[in-house]
Amino acid sequence: MQLIATFAVRLLRLALVMVCVAAVSFGLMMLSPIDPIDAYLGPQMAQVSPEQRDLIAERWGFNEPPVVQFGHWLGQLIQGDLGVSHVYNQPVSEVIGQRFKRSIVLLGSAWLLTTLVGFALGVVAGAREGSLLDSIISTYAYLTASTPAFWLAMLLLLLFSVYLGWTPVCCAGPTGTLSQDVGLATRLHHLILPVMTLALVGIATITLHTRTRMIALMNSNIATHAFAQGASRWDIAWRHGIRHASLPALTLSLASLGELFGGSVLVEQVFAYPGLGEATVAAGLRSDVPLLLGIALFTALFVSVGNLLADTLYALIDPRMQKVTP
Amino acid sequence: MLTIEHLTLQLPYYAPWWRRRWAEVLSDVSLELHPGEVHAVVGASGAGKSLLAHALLGLLPEPKRQTGRLTFHRQVLTAARQRQLRGRELALIPQSLDALDPLVRSQRQVSWAANRAGDARANAWQAAGQALTHYQLDERSKQAFPHELSGGMARRVLVAMAHVSHAQLIIADEPSVGLDPQQRDRVLDALAALARQGKAVLLITHDLRHALPIAQRVTLMRQGRCVETAFASAFQGDGDTLATDYAQALWQALPDNHFGVTPTAQAQNVA
């Protein structure tokens, strides 16, 4: 019973967040100086008469007040219709579906790599504070923590694709090939650099937070007691450290799903990777309101689920977080 | 079993302008622990009792300056030997309950202690279960997390962790602090039982009254120095057989005795 109540409250809160995200995104789009009809027509703008423009505006409902437009969109959303993207001339749900399939591979592998490597490095560095290994890992973490993802992406592109020629310069497959003809190896080959970029930057935060928690643990009464039992440093790191350090790492890694989405927008742009991030930029630049709102909603949902997962897992690791049922 | 001769310990502190100075926290401490005995070290806070415990186990962080001689079973107890014997021959019952890992169930923690003392994993788990039963913790407490245990139960988990190590020397740092009389007696009885098995128990406490019923010898410490080592039997009546004024004054100041402030005690307070 209590479980259902908690679940219902969470769901209600999620719905509220969604509406807020949609309203804010919609408001921002209304304030955008880009005219959606101009953006849609592109270079053919000059060949279209004002009457035809009015026709398009009427068809898309642009001459109604913004609140009514938003109402329309919300009404459709409740029926499960996200509208049609005029940039891609496809239903928004289809665009998101296709793009997400590509992005999830990129985001998923980057996220997994970030979490695992970041955590491992943090544990190793924190277990031996002040050692040479710790200095190397910390230096790396501080450097990459202050590096913007897109800049690193350009550097990597320059090094590996231009100078060394090891990796392709762009896209999810060779240009001029249909996506269903691209083999798995080629796909992975095109993924390496974007994943590397996202992971290299993301690792730093997790490493630094894990390291701090590990150092705190190694100086705590728990560690002193374990030393008194004859435990070695690695024994303590393995048995106590991993449990304690996984708490901040988990929160960070699941909360960083949002950041990863943000980072992927820039990185997909640099690598011309046809994922959700690239679609976001296209939708923004060409005032494709339905698509942008759809992506915003989808991202918000994704991040919220991530946070929900973190909340749930936290209680599993730290028994003190569990609600006491009398 | 363990002999401490002229142990002096200095720890650094920093004066203005990052000048490192050394504070003498233990000066010329000499003690002798015998198997089968509970030896109480009594002193006010800041007397250096816990530091003594940590120095015996080699748990103090660098930098430190330590002189004097520690001998365990007739062999010099060097830092390397301390590392080797910790958890196997030397065990610590820590002062603070947050020495228990809050994320680990009690039986698992005890089994880790057994594992660290050299038991194989499967044996360690069994030994942990037996030790916890021995200290009257039921199945539910064995599978409980430390925050679900009462202070007395958590304290007994700590004693069980020392018990499974089969150590010959057990250093109990304020094991009775913060417990109600019944729980306190249970923990102290457990220590006395360990001594009856032929182990040496170093009982660190600030309360002379709690130490006397189970201790054979009592050492009074004050500001890093040993004031006096006496048999527990000397603390009776007016304490006339006690050698030093400080010991006599402390004994007479207890509520059960005269609750008295003797001229010597006053003089010492002024000093």
Interface residues (C-beta under 8 A of the other chain):
Chain A: S220 N221 I222 T224 H225 A226 F227 A228 Q229 G230 A231 D235 R239 H240 R243 H244 I317 D318 P319 R320
Chain B: H54 L57 L59 R83 L85 R86 G87 R88 L90 A91 L92 P94 S96 D98 A99 L100 D101 P102 L103 V104 W112 A113 R116 A117 F145 H147 E148 M161 S165
